[in-house]
Every structure is written in structure tokens, then in C-alpha cells.
Amino acid sequence: MPKKPTYEELEQRVKKLEKEAIGCKQVEKALRRSEEKYKALTINSLTGIFIHQDGRFVFVNYRFATMHGYTVEELLGKEYKVLLHPDYREVIAERVSKRLKGESVPYQYEVQRLKKDGETIWCEMIAAAIEYRGKPAIMGNIMNITKRKQAEEHVRTLTQQLMKAQESERQRIARYLHDNVAQDLSLLRIGCETLFDNYPSIDIGIKQKASELSKILKRSISAVRDFAYDLHPPGLDQLGLVRTVYQYCEEFAEKNQINIDFFAAGIDDLTIPFDMEINLYRLIQEALWNIKKHADAASVTLKIVASFPYIILRIDDNGKGFDIDNRMVSAIKEKRIGLRSMEERVGLLNGKMKIQSRPTEGTKIFIEVPYEEKNCARKEEHIDY
């Protein structure tokens, strides 16, 4: 028979069990405190918090539910895709799949979502893969940025209107310079050259002085016409973007001793709105002037290609290049706006601009601007590239 424990052994066992019980109570209290903190953080959070697993919500906080016009109970078990705008469902589903597989995808992005009543809202979203109750899941945090997006759109609209007014004013000034100032200077030059035609006995020194004044007037006429052309290229209205850019590149190359290799594809098959056309032209103009002033380049390759749904502009030079981060900082300090101006124009077109450059290795500028069929109608059904 097993030996009966002594009183002392029983007492030790009881004390041990009491300690374990106290420890369990402390753990239980700690868990309750953690749960309370967790609930306080999630329920009172100023941002929406959610977890979805196998495509359906398993947790949402109050802020997330009210943001979409639902109650918490209505969302639990609902497919997460229901709250995504149709334009974003495919790309978000692809990101969710990749994220669950451990692949690298953006963790922070802006997305359009749907409320219960069908209203669209813009949200800034952060998402990550987690383990929830022993299974992989996606946890996310969202913030409603609809008002910010509306404000940005309002600023963009005002800026576009300002640029339209600016281009209209440029056109008016260019026409005045060409039709009035340049014409008056031309008449004045003709007058200088013919002033002494009927006075053969005039001193040769006076004639030479008149000839010098005529040359000065010739340079002034050329400068006024060049300035008028830079203000508003007349060919853009009659010739279109490609031929106008080609002509500008030829003249720029000749004046500045820079070889420019220009290539275009698909653009002539589109009817591009003037706002987009003039902004693309200004981007090319600004890029070439930046190359002239800063790059010390001997040659430039310029390509503009229509590849639905984008118009792609690429400008490469073989100049001295630069450190991009340092250049941006120095540009702000020195109040130079070349690249910043280009970024703003690209932003107005809802496009993207990427710059690659290193000292002594030249510079590459890649611009991608979206276009829609309704805004850029095709002249033909098919384009071969």
C-alpha cells in the first residue's frame, strides 16, 4: 500500500496549491486588464479597425462600422469586398492574397470605399497580415480622408483654372507681340534701311550708323518673335502636338548646339484636349531648358508614346547628372522651381513623374499621364506600336 503523506507534506501541498491559485488569479486579472485596455483602444479609437479572415470580417470596431453606415453586428461575417469601390476590388484582393503569402506589397495606400447607402468615401488604409485564433488573417486601420481629397481636388481645379487663364493671357500677349510690336519694329527697320536712299551725298558715317541701328532692330525683332513663340506656340493649334514639338526641338537644338533625337508613336492617332496638350508641351519645354542650364549635355533623347491608358513622356540626356535628394533640397533653398514646376504640372494631369540621375551619369525623366477614351478620342480603331 502507498505510504500515507505526513501532515507536514499535506500542509506543503496545500500551500503550493494556494500559491498556484493566487498565480492563476493574478494572470486572470492581468488578462482582464489587457482585455479592458484592448476594448478601450479599439472601441474609442479615432480610426477604423478591422480584421477579416477567409474574406469575411471577424472583428470591426465601432468607428469602422459607423464610418461605413453600419452597426458592428451588421458587418461581422460580411465579405470585406462589399465595402470596396468596384474599381478597387480586384487590386485589393490581389494585395490581400500576396500579403497572406508573405509577399511584399504596399502596406499603406489610399482607396475608395462604399457606405451602406452607396455613397463613396476616400480612406487612407494601413494593412498587415496577422494570426487570428490560429489562422492567417488581415488586420487593418483606416481613416476617412474624403474632406482632404475634396480639398485637394478643389485646389487642383482652381490651379487648372489658373493655368488656363495663364495660357489664355500668354496667347493674348504673344499675339500682341507678334502682330503689333514685331510688325512695328519691322517697319522701323525698313525705314532705317531706306532712310537715305534719295540722299546719295549723306556722310558715310551716318549711313553706317543707320545700318548698325538696323541690325539692332533685326535682333530685337528676332528676340520678340522668339519670346512670343515661347509664350504660346502658334503651331500647337494648327499642326498638333507632335509636329510642334518636333519643330521646337529642331530650333532648340540649332540655337543651343545640342543634338535632340525626337521620337513619337500613337499620339497623332489621338485627339488630345488642349489642356493636356499644352501641359505636355510645357513639360518638354521646361525639361529642355533645365538641360540647357544645368546638365551640360551634348545629346538628348525625347520620346512621347501613347500606350493606353497612358501617354508616356521620356527625356534622357548624357549630361553631368546630379544627386536627386541634394538637388531637391538646394532647389528649395535657392528658390529654383524647374523640377517642382514639372511635378506640379504632372500632378495636375493626375500623372506620375520619376527622375533617375547620378553625378556624371546623365539624367532620365519618366512621365506617365493617364488619358481616357472620352477625353482623347482615337482617330483609328487600332494602333501598331
Buried (B, 14 or more C-beta within 10 A) or exposed (E): EEEEEEEEEEEEEEEEEEEEEEEEEEEEEEEEEEEEEEEEEBEEBEBBBBBBBEEBBBBBBBBBBBBBBBEBEBBBEBEBBBBBBEEBBEEBBEBBEEBEEEEEBEEEBEBBBBBBEEEEBBBBBBBEBEEBEEEBBBBBBBBBBBEEBEEEEEEBEEBBEEBEEEBEEBBEBBBEBBEEBBEEBBEBBEEBBEBBEEEEEEEEEEBEEBEEBBEEBBEBBEEBBEBBBEBBBBBBEEBBBBBBBBBBBEEBBEEEEBEBEBEBBBBBBBEBEEBBBBBBBBBBBBBBBBBBEBBEBEBBBBBBBBEBEBBBBBBBBBBBBBEBEEBBEEBEEEEBEBBEBBBBBBBBBEBBBEBEBEEEEBBBBBBBBBBEEEEBEBEEEEBEE
